[in-house]
Amino acid sequence: MGKSETALDLVVRGHRLVSDDVVEIKRRGDVLVGTGPELTRYHMELRGLGIVNVKDLFGVAAVRLNKFVEYVIRLDPLKDGKSYDRLGLDDQQQEILGFELPFVEMPVGPGRNLSVLIEVAARNHLLKLKGYHPARQLARRLGERLHPARAETEDEVLRGAMLRDREDPER
């Protein structure tokens, strides 16, 4: 799946590594904090290269000791016949240590640029936190354009779009 290579690419793009394969998550008051195990901190295994130390290779600015856990991206091997969210209208949640966190499942397959897709998912999440939901905004505008005389609620537009997507996932 190339998780370590994706993490390395994100470091090269200016992001900071907390941990490669294992992240220890702890509850601290009303937040979750992720950190890497002390023994393997800042190390990653790259097939063909072996174990590397990201801090030694890229400097202290490329790593961090811990980070608040606010968003979950699950990398899922692309499966034939499995239906993936194509519209982004439904916000999903995943429970971790009693917290409901925003969650997205991202299909992974050959040729997908995971580091860019992860960056886009994170930026889109930040927009939603600021009250701007691009998919819902577009659905509302489409509804207004398609049915100007009919006062269709946002939920009706969203439900219709989701039903059409489920009926014909290739759209």
Residue frames relative to the residue before (quaternion, step in Angstrom):
aa qw qx qy qz dx dy dz
M 1.0000 0.0000 0.0000 0.0000 0.00 0.00 0.00
G 0.3800 -0.7699 0.4529 0.2405 3.61 1.16 -0.40
K 0.1991 0.8125 -0.5273 0.1487 3.61 1.05 0.68
S 0.6835 0.4779 -0.2985 0.4640 3.59 0.84 -0.92
E 0.6395 0.5149 -0.3268 0.4680 3.58 1.00 -0.78
T 0.6336 0.5185 -0.3224 0.4752 3.57 1.06 -0.75
A 0.6407 0.5120 -0.3202 0.4742 3.59 0.96 -0.86
L 0.6509 0.5105 -0.3126 0.4669 3.58 0.97 -0.85
D 0.6423 0.5158 -0.3221 0.4666 3.59 0.97 -0.82
L 0.6365 0.5162 -0.3279 0.4699 3.60 1.03 -0.74
V 0.6158 0.5249 -0.3424 0.4776 3.61 1.06 -0.71
V 0.6524 0.5121 -0.3101 0.4646 3.58 0.92 -0.92
R 0.6843 0.4757 -0.2681 0.4832 3.60 1.13 -0.70
G 0.6824 -0.5342 0.2759 0.4158 3.59 1.25 0.22
H 0.5390 0.5988 -0.4184 0.4194 3.58 1.25 0.06
R 0.4066 -0.7258 0.5092 0.2206 3.56 -1.26 0.35
L 0.3863 -0.7308 0.5277 0.1954 3.55 -1.01 0.92
V 0.2123 -0.7353 0.6301 0.1310 3.55 -1.03 0.90
S 0.7645 -0.1873 0.1646 0.5945 3.56 0.89 -0.97
D 0.4600 -0.6889 0.4855 0.2795 3.56 -1.13 0.58
D 0.8607 0.1149 -0.0475 0.4937 3.60 0.11 -1.21
V 0.7931 0.2264 -0.1065 0.5553 3.59 0.96 -0.79
V 0.0378 -0.7720 0.6345 0.0000 3.55 -0.84 1.04
E 0.2439 -0.7449 0.6043 0.1429 3.55 -0.80 1.03
I 0.1168 -0.7972 0.5913 0.0339 3.56 -0.72 1.11
K 0.0278 -0.7906 0.6113 -0.0228 3.53 -0.88 1.03
R 0.4144 -0.6751 0.5549 0.2542 3.48 -1.22 0.64
R 0.0073 -0.7725 0.6346 -0.0219 3.57 -0.85 1.03
G 0.8069 -0.1480 0.0502 0.5697 3.54 -0.09 1.31
D 0.7901 -0.2805 0.2187 0.4993 3.55 -0.66 -1.09
V 0.6644 0.4403 -0.3253 0.5088 3.60 1.16 0.58
L 0.3450 -0.6786 0.5998 0.2464 3.53 -1.36 0.32
V 0.1102 -0.7865 0.6064 0.0398 3.56 -1.00 0.88
G 0.1863 -0.7814 0.5892 0.0865 3.55 -0.91 0.99
T 0.0367 0.7757 -0.6286 0.0427 3.54 -1.09 0.79
G 0.4797 -0.6489 0.4983 0.3169 3.56 -1.24 0.32
P 0.5880 -0.5554 0.4347 0.3959 3.59 -1.15 0.52
E 0.5892 -0.6198 0.3876 0.3442 3.58 -0.93 0.91
L 0.6531 0.5520 -0.3199 0.4079 3.60 0.91 -0.89
T 0.8075 0.2644 -0.1199 0.5136 3.61 0.88 -0.91
R 0.2816 0.8075 -0.4867 0.1782 3.58 1.29 0.13
Y 0.8609 0.1049 -0.1474 0.4754 3.53 -1.01 1.08
H 0.5793 0.5603 -0.3889 0.4463 3.61 1.24 0.18
M 0.0039 0.7729 -0.6339 -0.0286 3.52 -1.23 0.50
E 0.3542 -0.7117 0.5699 0.2079 3.51 -1.21 0.65
L 0.0678 -0.7866 0.6137 -0.0002 3.54 -0.80 1.09
R 0.4627 -0.6973 0.4694 0.2816 3.55 -0.60 1.14
G 0.7941 0.2646 -0.2299 0.4964 3.53 -0.86 1.02
L 0.7428 0.3440 -0.2101 0.5345 3.59 1.20 -0.46
G 0.4256 -0.6957 0.4690 0.3389 3.55 1.11 -0.68
I 0.7430 -0.3676 0.3057 0.4684 3.54 -1.23 -0.58
V 0.0295 -0.7816 0.6230 0.0055 3.57 -0.93 0.94
N 0.3247 -0.7089 0.5886 0.2134 3.56 -1.25 0.48
V 0.3709 -0.7703 0.4794 0.1980 3.56 -0.37 1.29
K 0.6303 0.5367 -0.3369 0.4485 3.61 0.99 -0.77
D 0.6817 0.4786 -0.2887 0.4720 3.60 0.94 -0.87
L 0.6849 0.4954 -0.2846 0.4521 3.59 1.01 -0.81
F 0.8348 0.2381 -0.0696 0.4915 3.58 0.81 -1.04
G 0.5695 -0.6166 0.3779 0.3906 3.59 1.25 -0.12
V 0.7108 -0.4888 0.3217 0.3903 3.50 -1.34 0.37
A 0.6188 0.5649 -0.3464 0.4219 3.62 1.11 -0.56
A 0.6473 0.5365 -0.3160 0.4397 3.61 1.24 -0.30
V 0.7495 0.3237 -0.1888 0.5457 3.59 1.25 -0.14
R 0.0572 -0.7615 0.6387 0.0940 3.51 -1.33 0.19
L 0.5888 -0.6177 0.4054 0.3277 3.54 -1.14 0.68
N 0.7989 -0.0986 0.0897 0.5865 3.59 0.95 -0.85
K 0.1176 -0.7741 0.6193 0.0580 3.53 -1.35 0.21
F 0.5207 -0.5916 0.5022 0.3559 3.55 -1.14 0.63
V 0.2925 -0.7219 0.5990 0.1857 3.57 -1.06 0.80
E 0.0298 0.8408 -0.5329 0.0904 3.56 -0.44 1.27
Y 0.7916 0.1641 -0.0358 0.5875 3.58 1.21 -0.44
V 0.1872 -0.7865 0.5824 0.0844 3.58 -0.99 0.86
I 0.0445 -0.7564 0.6524 0.0145 3.56 -0.92 0.99
R 0.1349 -0.7834 0.6036 0.0619 3.57 -0.62 1.13
L 0.2566 -0.7453 0.5998 0.1374 3.55 -0.79 1.09
D 0.0608 -0.8243 0.5613 -0.0419 3.55 -0.53 1.24
P 0.4545 -0.6755 0.4929 0.3069 3.63 -0.71 0.99
L 0.5171 -0.6634 0.4535 0.2947 3.57 -0.82 1.06
K 0.0819 -0.8024 0.5912 0.0029 3.56 -0.79 1.08
D 0.4781 -0.6520 0.5060 0.3006 3.56 -0.94 0.91
G 0.8143 0.2701 -0.2041 0.4716 3.54 -0.99 0.84
K 0.5892 0.5561 -0.3899 0.4377 3.60 1.19 -0.26
S 0.3412 -0.7439 0.5438 0.1858 3.54 -0.95 0.93
Y 0.1138 -0.7863 0.6062 0.0363 3.55 -0.80 1.07
D 0.5881 -0.5651 0.4420 0.3734 3.55 -1.19 0.57
R 0.1184 -0.8156 0.5649 0.0407 3.54 -0.73 1.07
L 0.7161 0.4531 -0.2513 0.4677 3.56 1.22 -0.35
G 0.3098 -0.7761 0.4981 0.2314 3.58 1.04 -0.65
L 0.3889 0.7449 -0.4624 0.2830 3.56 1.17 0.53
D 0.7249 0.3891 -0.2283 0.5206 3.56 1.05 -0.74
D 0.2535 -0.7462 0.5955 0.1560 3.56 -0.76 1.02
Q 0.2061 -0.7873 0.5732 0.0960 3.56 -0.73 1.09
Q 0.2272 -0.7587 0.5993 0.1163 3.54 -1.28 0.50
Q 0.0900 -0.7527 0.6468 0.0838 3.55 -1.26 0.50
E 0.3555 -0.7443 0.5317 0.1920 3.54 -0.92 0.96
I 0.0568 0.7601 -0.6446 0.0593 3.55 -0.96 0.98
L 0.8502 -0.1065 0.0255 0.5150 3.56 -0.69 1.17
G 0.7491 -0.4155 0.2064 0.4728 3.55 0.97 0.90
F 0.6298 0.4966 -0.3398 0.4912 3.59 1.26 0.01
E 0.2893 -0.7074 0.6145 0.1955 3.57 -1.08 0.76
L 0.0669 -0.8169 0.5729 -0.0086 3.56 -0.54 1.21
P 0.5426 -0.5755 0.4828 0.3760 3.59 -1.11 0.59
F 0.0808 -0.8147 0.5719 -0.0516 3.52 -0.96 0.98
V 0.0006 -0.7651 0.6436 0.0172 3.55 -1.14 0.69
E 0.2568 -0.7338 0.6094 0.1557 3.55 -1.10 0.78
M 0.1142 -0.8188 0.5624 0.0158 3.55 -0.61 1.17
P 0.3436 -0.7418 0.5324 0.2194 3.61 -0.64 1.07
V 0.1877 -0.7851 0.5872 0.0599 3.53 -0.96 0.99
G 0.1637 0.7739 -0.5961 0.1373 3.54 -0.83 1.01
P 0.7217 -0.4297 0.3061 0.4481 3.56 -1.28 0.18
G 0.8188 0.2855 -0.2071 0.4530 3.53 -1.04 0.84
R 0.5627 0.5827 -0.4087 0.4204 3.62 1.20 -0.14
N 0.3333 -0.7356 0.5569 0.1939 3.57 -0.90 0.92
L 0.2323 -0.8435 0.4699 0.1175 3.55 0.19 1.32
S 0.6454 0.5251 -0.3528 0.4281 3.60 0.89 -0.78
V 0.6597 0.4831 -0.3130 0.4831 3.60 0.96 -0.78
L 0.6577 0.5084 -0.3168 0.4567 3.60 0.92 -0.85
I 0.6384 0.5092 -0.3259 0.4765 3.60 1.03 -0.75
E 0.6338 0.5173 -0.3296 0.4712 3.59 0.98 -0.78
V 0.6580 0.5015 -0.3108 0.4679 3.59 0.92 -0.88
A 0.6400 0.5187 -0.3287 0.4620 3.60 0.94 -0.84
A 0.6715 0.4935 -0.3003 0.4641 3.60 0.92 -0.88
R 0.6658 0.4894 -0.3078 0.4717 3.60 0.93 -0.82
N 0.6319 0.5225 -0.3282 0.4690 3.58 1.02 -0.79
H 0.6197 0.5343 -0.3286 0.4717 3.58 1.05 -0.77
L 0.6517 0.5108 -0.3160 0.4632 3.60 0.95 -0.83
L 0.6185 0.5303 -0.3415 0.4687 3.60 1.05 -0.72
K 0.6513 0.5153 -0.3151 0.4593 3.57 0.96 -0.88
L 0.6260 0.5374 -0.3362 0.4542 3.60 1.03 -0.76
K 0.6959 0.4444 -0.2602 0.5006 3.57 1.16 -0.62
G 0.6383 -0.5797 0.3125 0.3986 3.58 1.28 0.23
Y 0.6319 0.4982 -0.3496 0.4798 3.60 1.22 0.11
H 0.0498 -0.7919 0.6079 -0.0298 3.57 -0.57 1.22
P 0.3317 -0.8085 0.4447 0.1965 3.62 0.03 1.28
A 0.6696 0.4982 -0.3195 0.4487 3.63 0.85 -0.86
R 0.6764 0.4751 -0.2962 0.4786 3.59 0.91 -0.84
Q 0.6058 0.5526 -0.3455 0.4563 3.57 1.07 -0.74
L 0.6733 0.4833 -0.2898 0.4786 3.58 0.91 -0.92
A 0.6401 0.5218 -0.3288 0.4580 3.61 0.93 -0.85
R 0.6527 0.5027 -0.3197 0.4680 3.59 0.95 -0.81
R 0.6668 0.4943 -0.3086 0.4646 3.60 0.92 -0.87
L 0.6263 0.5257 -0.3341 0.4687 3.58 1.04 -0.76
G 0.6505 0.5212 -0.3104 0.4570 3.57 0.95 -0.88
E 0.6571 0.5012 -0.3077 0.4715 3.57 0.97 -0.83
R 0.6752 0.4916 -0.2923 0.4657 3.58 1.01 -0.80
L 0.7082 0.4650 -0.2654 0.4602 3.59 0.94 -0.89
H 0.8060 0.1526 -0.0458 0.5701 3.57 1.03 -0.74
P 0.0244 -0.8553 0.5170 0.0253 3.60 0.59 1.05
A 0.7023 0.4596 -0.2785 0.4669 3.60 1.03 -0.69
R 0.6915 0.4559 -0.2651 0.4937 3.55 1.19 -0.48
A 0.3232 -0.7472 0.5478 0.1925 3.59 -0.75 0.99
E 0.0019 -0.8180 0.5726 -0.0556 3.54 0.12 1.32
T 0.4018 -0.7131 0.5122 0.2602 3.56 -0.85 0.88
E 0.6509 -0.5117 0.3880 0.4048 3.54 -1.24 0.45
D 0.6465 0.5322 -0.3291 0.4365 3.60 0.96 -0.82
E 0.6352 0.5204 -0.3380 0.4598 3.60 0.99 -0.75
V 0.6419 0.5138 -0.3188 0.4715 3.58 0.95 -0.85
L 0.6741 0.5011 -0.2971 0.4542 3.56 0.89 -0.95
R 0.6588 0.5044 -0.3173 0.4594 3.59 0.90 -0.89
G 0.6527 0.5171 -0.3147 0.4556 3.58 0.94 -0.86
A 0.6597 0.5030 -0.3043 0.4681 3.57 0.95 -0.86
M 0.6605 0.5006 -0.3132 0.4638 3.59 0.97 -0.83
L 0.6429 0.5155 -0.3303 0.4604 3.61 0.96 -0.81
R 0.6541 0.5036 -0.3207 0.4644 3.58 0.92 -0.86
D 0.6497 0.5168 -0.3174 0.4583 3.59 0.99 -0.79
R 0.6674 0.4928 -0.3073 0.4661 3.60 0.98 -0.78
E 0.6522 0.5144 -0.3150 0.4592 3.59 1.07 -0.74
D 0.7972 0.0762 -0.0137 0.5988 3.58 1.03 -0.80
P 0.1431 -0.8464 0.5073 0.0756 3.61 0.27 1.26
E 0.6107 0.5676 -0.3586 0.4199 3.63 1.19 -0.28
R 0.4624 0.6916 -0.4493 0.3255 3.63 1.24 -0.09
